[in-house]
């Protein structure tokens, strides 16, 4: 893996795992939908996450939970652009969670540093947009199908989910590199919960170290997801401890970014993990 990750106005190192705080500006996200739906509430929430220890803020204006309906380009822009502008000087990189090229371009023009794309730049025009902004980071994710139907009947992936995810991300990275994108800009996400059964999610997490062969930073997003509830039998908002356990399992297998709702609790867990691995700083 490259020693630094190019992320817009920032160059990130991974001497320790980084925390990406989730900022949902949606009425229907599975965990915190409608909690931070107004511009001011979203900005206040995001600044609070920075105070708690978020290293990156991931701003999203369209829910991608299973069964979610898409929103228009204009509606997504109306949700995210004022928040991006309000957070531009908050001191940490800003990520936009979108697959729409038009939203990507507007967000990058407004100060976003990272494109977090669940479709892995497969939408027409997406690859061209990120090529126009040679410094922005890009996180590509594995997903089967689309959010509305991805969990209806996930495929069996020939009983090897990890091989499928590896091959998909390898292919997408190859296309990006052939398009002239600097490898230091590329981050990968296995896509937990996106077209996968609970068993497949945990197999993928267990075997995730295999993705390190792709020589790209790995992001893990498991916070409060159904896979956590399936083994803890807890409702969405009571899955903090389970989410932290899964995040640490990902870090132990090579993840360098964890995308979470609960920044303060995750920060403390990672501080202990870092002390075990590298020594305590009192």
PyMOL commands that set and color helices and strands:
alter all, ss='L'
color gray80, all
select helices_A, chain A and resi 39-52+73-87+101-110+126-132+157-159+161-178+183-185+198-206+208-214+226-232+236-238+240-252+263-278
alter helices_A, ss='H'
color red, helices_A
select strands_A, chain A and resi 4-7+10-13+18-24+56-60+93-97+114-117+137-141+186-189+217-220+257-260
alter strands_A, ss='S'
color yellow, strands_A
deselect
rebuild
show_as cartoon
